[in-house]
Amino acid sequence: MHATPIISVRNLHRSFDNVQAVCGVTFDIFPGQVVGFIGANGAGKTTTMRIMATLDTPTIGTVEISGSDVINFPDRVRAKIGWMPDNFGTYEHMTVFEYLDFYGRAFGYKGEARSARLREVMDFTDLTELAERPMNKLSKGMTQRLCLGRTLLHDPEVLILDEPAAGLDPKARVEFKRLVRLLAQQGKTIFISSHILSELGEMCDSLLFIDGGRIVHHGTAESLQEQASAQALIDVQVAGDPEPLRQWIQLNPGVTLVEMRKRGARVSFERDEPEFLAAILKKMITDGLVVIEFHREGRKLEDAFVDMLKKVEPSRVTPPPLPMP
């Protein structure tokens, strides 16, 4: 692990009128890490990322990227980062190549150096065959690849990607994840937000959760799952109508319905000891349920996150007034 973080956020606050969107956020990210940034709509995720990208200013607090403060030295920071927003404008009568060429010129590339860089980026993002297509006629997946291509043009050290996979179909999601893995192999530091925890768990070295403007977890997916409830999650399938299973769960203590399924239910048990689970299965059968499958499920990141929020919520209080700058 590198001793010096490439991204350092300290006591970050951002208020809009009477609303505190970000409340004391602090974290470090080190070179070469792929970090997932997770939070519900309104949690403060995009506000934090916009400050990191020099597009907004904090009420209080600091952000440094590659050793430069985003407020005092925004031009230095912009040279080091690639910002991919959750959406961007398209233009009629402008092709994919013309769009990237415009930004290549804006970044200062000239002559053959610009042509070479455009070819490199378009090949990497699979846009070469789309070079002459109008950019407003692209699919969602193609549009996201184009936005990523623009983000990569100046070969930034740090990529800040806000919901890059939102709205993509399954095939486009797989392709985008492949591009992220390739960028990580190149040593890029990637800060990527998403609502889909399972995808980030596969791609990221660590996960950063924000809720109510505060960081509630920063660590690996495994550490999040270890902090979660020790309850066992069991997939129970029965022959015929699953309604008797639902009724049985309601009548038996220590057993909680997580979700009904077509052939049974996903069930949480208050204890995870083999003897307890065996006793529950025996009782189900004794009570007349025709159990045809009873197996443990791996705990989903979504479940672990919900469990963690349940622990956080009771201790949450109204945020104190911001200190005077």
C-alpha positions as CSV (number, residue, x, y, z in Angstrom):
1,M,0.0,0.0,0.0
2,H,1.3,3.4,-0.9
3,A,1.9,5.7,2.0
4,T,0.6,8.8,0.3
5,P,-3.0,9.0,-0.8
6,I,-3.8,10.2,-4.4
7,I,-7.2,11.4,-3.2
8,S,-7.5,12.9,0.3
9,V,-10.9,14.3,1.5
10,R,-11.1,16.0,4.9
11,N,-14.1,17.1,6.9
12,L,-16.1,17.9,3.7
13,H,-19.4,19.8,4.2
14,R,-21.7,21.1,1.5
15,S,-25.0,23.0,2.2
16,F,-27.7,24.1,-0.1
17,D,-29.9,26.7,1.7
18,N,-31.1,24.7,4.7
19,V,-30.1,21.3,3.4
20,Q,-26.8,19.7,4.4
21,A,-26.0,17.4,1.4
22,V,-22.6,16.4,2.7
23,C,-21.8,16.3,6.4
24,G,-18.1,15.9,7.5
25,V,-17.0,13.4,4.9
26,T,-13.4,12.2,5.3
27,F,-11.6,9.4,3.4
28,D,-8.3,8.5,1.6
29,I,-7.8,6.7,-1.7
30,F,-4.4,5.4,-2.7
31,P,-2.8,5.1,-6.2
32,G,-4.1,2.2,-8.3
33,Q,-7.1,1.5,-6.2
34,V,-10.6,0.9,-7.6
35,V,-13.1,2.3,-5.1
36,G,-16.9,1.9,-5.3
37,F,-18.9,4.8,-4.0
38,I,-22.4,3.7,-3.0
39,G,-25.4,5.7,-1.8
40,A,-29.1,6.2,-2.4
41,N,-30.4,9.2,-4.4
42,G,-29.9,12.2,-2.2
43,A,-27.2,10.6,0.0
44,G,-24.6,13.1,-1.0
45,K,-22.8,11.0,-3.6
46,T,-22.9,13.2,-6.7
47,T,-22.3,16.4,-4.6
48,T,-19.1,14.8,-3.2
49,M,-18.0,13.8,-6.7
50,R,-18.7,17.2,-8.2
51,I,-16.5,18.8,-5.6
52,M,-13.7,16.3,-6.3
53,A,-14.1,17.2,-10.0
54,T,-13.7,20.9,-9.3
55,L,-17.3,21.6,-10.4
56,D,-18.6,22.7,-7.0
57,T,-17.1,24.2,-3.9
58,P,-17.5,22.9,-0.4
59,T,-19.0,24.9,2.4
60,I,-16.2,23.7,4.6
61,G,-13.4,21.1,4.2
62,T,-10.7,20.2,1.7
63,V,-10.1,17.8,-1.2
64,E,-6.6,17.1,-2.5
65,I,-6.0,15.1,-5.7
66,S,-2.4,14.2,-6.7
67,G,-1.2,16.7,-4.0
68,S,-3.2,19.7,-5.3
69,D,-6.1,21.3,-3.6
70,V,-9.3,21.3,-5.8
71,I,-10.2,24.9,-4.7
72,N,-6.9,26.6,-4.9
73,F,-5.4,24.8,-7.8
74,P,-8.3,23.6,-10.0
75,D,-6.3,23.6,-13.2
76,R,-3.7,21.3,-11.8
77,V,-6.4,18.9,-10.6
78,R,-8.2,19.0,-13.9
79,A,-5.0,17.9,-15.7
80,K,-4.9,14.8,-13.5
81,I,-8.5,13.7,-13.4
82,G,-11.0,12.3,-15.9
83,W,-14.6,13.2,-15.0
84,M,-17.5,11.1,-16.4
85,P,-20.8,12.6,-15.3
86,D,-24.0,10.6,-15.0
87,N,-25.3,12.2,-18.2
88,F,-24.0,14.6,-20.8
89,G,-25.3,16.6,-23.8
90,T,-25.3,15.3,-27.3
91,Y,-25.2,17.4,-30.5
92,E,-27.0,17.0,-33.8
93,H,-24.9,16.8,-36.9
94,M,-21.8,15.9,-35.0
95,T,-20.2,12.5,-35.5
96,V,-18.4,10.4,-32.9
97,F,-15.0,11.3,-34.4
98,E,-15.8,15.0,-34.6
99,Y,-16.9,15.1,-30.9
100,L,-13.7,13.4,-29.7
101,D,-11.5,15.4,-32.1
102,F,-13.0,18.6,-30.6
103,Y,-12.0,17.6,-27.1
104,G,-8.6,16.4,-28.4
105,R,-7.9,19.9,-29.7
106,A,-9.2,21.4,-26.4
107,F,-6.7,19.3,-24.5
108,G,-3.9,20.7,-26.7
109,Y,-3.2,17.7,-28.9
110,K,-1.9,18.7,-32.4
111,G,-1.3,17.1,-35.7
112,E,-0.2,13.4,-35.7
113,A,-0.1,13.3,-31.9
114,R,-3.9,14.1,-31.8
115,S,-4.7,11.6,-34.6
116,A,-2.7,8.9,-32.7
117,R,-4.4,9.6,-29.4
118,L,-7.9,9.6,-31.0
119,R,-7.1,6.2,-32.7
120,E,-5.9,4.8,-29.4
121,V,-8.9,5.9,-27.4
122,M,-11.4,4.9,-30.0
123,D,-9.8,1.4,-30.3
124,F,-9.9,1.0,-26.6
125,T,-13.5,2.0,-26.2
126,D,-14.6,0.1,-29.4
127,L,-15.7,3.3,-31.1
128,T,-13.6,3.0,-34.3
129,E,-16.4,1.4,-36.4
130,L,-18.8,4.2,-35.1
131,A,-16.5,7.1,-36.1
132,E,-18.9,8.5,-38.7
133,R,-22.1,7.9,-36.8
134,P,-24.0,11.0,-35.5
135,M,-23.5,11.0,-31.7
136,N,-27.2,11.6,-31.1
137,K,-28.0,8.4,-32.8
138,L,-26.1,6.1,-30.5
139,S,-27.5,3.5,-28.1
140,K,-27.1,4.1,-24.4
141,G,-24.2,1.7,-24.2
142,M,-22.4,3.4,-27.2
143,T,-23.1,6.8,-25.6
144,Q,-21.5,5.7,-22.4
145,R,-18.4,4.4,-24.2
146,L,-18.2,7.8,-26.0
147,C,-18.3,9.6,-22.7
148,L,-15.6,7.3,-21.3
149,G,-13.5,8.0,-24.4
150,R,-13.7,11.7,-23.9
151,T,-12.8,11.2,-20.2
152,L,-9.7,9.2,-21.2
153,L,-8.4,11.5,-23.9
154,H,-5.8,13.4,-21.8
155,D,-4.6,10.1,-20.1
156,P,-5.6,11.1,-16.5
157,E,-4.2,9.5,-13.4
158,V,-7.6,9.5,-11.6
159,L,-11.0,8.6,-13.1
160,I,-14.1,9.8,-11.3
161,L,-17.1,8.0,-12.9
162,D,-20.6,8.9,-11.7
163,E,-23.1,6.1,-12.4
164,P,-21.4,5.0,-15.6
165,A,-23.4,1.8,-15.9
166,A,-26.9,3.4,-15.2
167,G,-29.4,2.4,-17.8
168,L,-27.2,-0.1,-19.7
169,D,-28.5,-3.4,-20.9
170,P,-26.8,-6.6,-19.5
171,K,-24.5,-6.9,-22.5
172,A,-23.4,-3.3,-22.3
173,R,-22.8,-3.7,-18.5
174,V,-20.5,-6.6,-19.1
175,E,-18.6,-4.6,-21.7
176,F,-18.3,-1.6,-19.4
177,K,-17.0,-3.7,-16.5
178,R,-14.4,-5.1,-18.9
179,L,-13.2,-1.6,-19.7
180,V,-13.0,-0.8,-16.0
181,R,-10.9,-3.9,-15.4
182,L,-8.5,-3.0,-18.2
183,L,-8.1,0.6,-16.9
184,A,-7.4,-0.8,-13.4
185,Q,-4.7,-3.1,-15.0
186,Q,-3.1,0.1,-16.5
187,G,-2.7,1.4,-12.9
188,K,-5.5,4.1,-13.1
189,T,-7.1,5.1,-9.8
190,I,-10.8,4.7,-10.3
191,F,-13.5,6.2,-8.1
192,I,-16.8,4.9,-9.4
193,S,-20.4,5.3,-8.1
194,S,-23.3,2.9,-8.7
195,H,-26.5,1.7,-7.1
196,I,-25.6,-1.9,-8.0
197,L,-23.6,-3.2,-5.1
198,S,-23.0,-6.7,-6.5
199,E,-21.2,-5.3,-9.6
200,L,-19.0,-3.0,-7.5
201,G,-18.2,-5.8,-5.2
202,E,-16.7,-7.7,-8.2
203,M,-14.8,-4.7,-9.6
204,C,-13.6,-2.8,-6.6
205,D,-10.7,-3.1,-4.1
206,S,-12.8,-1.3,-1.5
207,L,-16.3,0.2,-1.0
208,L,-17.2,3.6,0.3
209,F,-20.8,3.9,1.6
210,I,-22.5,7.3,2.1
211,D,-25.8,7.8,3.8
212,G,-27.4,11.0,4.8
213,G,-24.3,12.9,3.7
214,R,-22.0,10.8,6.0
215,I,-19.6,8.0,5.4
216,V,-21.0,4.9,7.1
217,H,-18.5,2.3,5.8
218,H,-15.1,2.2,4.1
219,G,-13.6,-1.2,3.5
220,T,-13.8,-4.3,1.4
221,A,-17.0,-6.1,0.5
222,E,-15.8,-8.9,2.9
223,S,-15.4,-6.6,5.8
224,L,-18.9,-5.2,5.2
225,Q,-20.4,-8.7,5.3
226,E,-18.5,-9.5,8.4
227,Q,-20.0,-6.5,10.2
228,A,-23.5,-7.5,9.2
229,S,-25.9,-9.5,11.2
230,A,-24.8,-13.1,12.0
231,Q,-28.2,-14.4,11.0
232,A,-28.4,-17.3,8.5
233,L,-30.1,-16.8,5.2
234,I,-31.7,-20.0,3.8
235,D,-33.5,-20.6,0.5
236,V,-36.5,-22.9,1.3
237,Q,-38.4,-24.4,-1.6
238,V,-41.6,-26.5,-1.1
239,A,-43.8,-28.6,-3.3
240,G,-46.9,-26.9,-4.5
241,D,-48.3,-23.5,-3.3
242,P,-45.7,-21.6,-1.2
243,E,-48.5,-19.8,0.8
244,P,-48.4,-22.4,3.7
245,L,-44.7,-21.7,4.1
246,R,-45.4,-18.0,4.4
247,Q,-48.0,-18.7,7.1
248,W,-45.6,-21.1,8.9
249,I,-42.9,-18.4,9.0
250,Q,-45.3,-15.9,10.5
251,L,-46.2,-18.3,13.3
252,N,-42.7,-19.4,14.3
253,P,-40.3,-17.2,16.4
254,G,-36.7,-16.8,15.3
255,V,-37.7,-17.0,11.7
256,T,-38.1,-14.0,9.4
257,L,-39.4,-13.8,5.9
258,V,-37.0,-11.9,3.6
259,E,-38.8,-12.4,0.4
260,M,-41.3,-14.8,-1.2
261,R,-40.2,-16.7,-4.3
262,K,-42.1,-18.6,-7.0
263,R,-41.4,-22.0,-5.3
264,G,-40.7,-20.9,-1.7
265,A,-39.1,-18.2,0.2
266,R,-35.8,-16.6,1.3
267,V,-35.8,-16.9,5.0
268,S,-33.6,-15.4,7.8
269,F,-32.9,-17.4,10.9
270,E,-31.8,-15.6,14.1
271,R,-29.1,-18.2,14.8
272,D,-26.5,-19.8,12.4
273,E,-25.6,-23.0,14.4
274,P,-26.1,-26.2,12.4
275,E,-28.1,-27.7,15.3
276,F,-30.5,-24.8,15.2
277,L,-31.0,-25.0,11.5
278,A,-31.5,-28.8,11.6
279,A,-34.1,-28.3,14.3
280,I,-36.0,-25.7,12.2
281,L,-35.9,-28.0,9.1
282,K,-37.2,-30.9,11.2
283,K,-40.1,-28.7,12.6
284,M,-41.0,-27.6,9.1
285,I,-41.4,-31.2,8.0
286,T,-43.2,-32.3,11.2
287,D,-45.6,-29.4,10.7
288,G,-46.5,-30.7,7.2
289,L,-44.5,-28.6,4.9
290,V,-43.2,-30.6,1.9
291,V,-39.7,-29.2,1.8
292,I,-37.8,-30.1,-1.4
293,E,-34.8,-27.8,-1.0
294,F,-33.2,-26.1,2.1
295,H,-29.8,-24.5,1.5
296,R,-27.7,-21.6,2.8
297,E,-27.4,-18.6,0.6
298,G,-24.3,-16.4,0.4
299,R,-25.1,-13.1,2.0
300,K,-25.7,-10.4,-0.6
301,L,-24.0,-7.1,-0.3
302,E,-27.4,-5.4,-0.4
303,D,-28.5,-7.3,2.7
304,A,-25.3,-6.5,4.5
305,F,-25.7,-2.8,3.7
306,V,-29.3,-2.8,4.9
307,D,-28.2,-4.5,8.1
308,M,-25.5,-1.9,8.6
309,L,-27.9,1.0,8.1
310,K,-30.2,-0.4,10.7
311,K,-27.4,-0.1,13.2
312,V,-26.5,3.4,12.0
313,E,-30.0,4.8,12.0
314,P,-30.8,4.6,15.8
315,S,-27.7,6.6,16.6
316,R,-28.3,9.2,14.0
317,V,-29.1,12.7,15.3
318,T,-29.8,16.0,13.7
319,P,-26.5,17.3,12.3
320,P,-25.0,20.1,14.3
321,P,-24.6,23.6,12.8
322,L,-21.5,24.0,10.7
323,P,-18.6,25.6,12.4
324,M,-17.8,29.1,11.3
325,P,-15.0,29.1,8.6
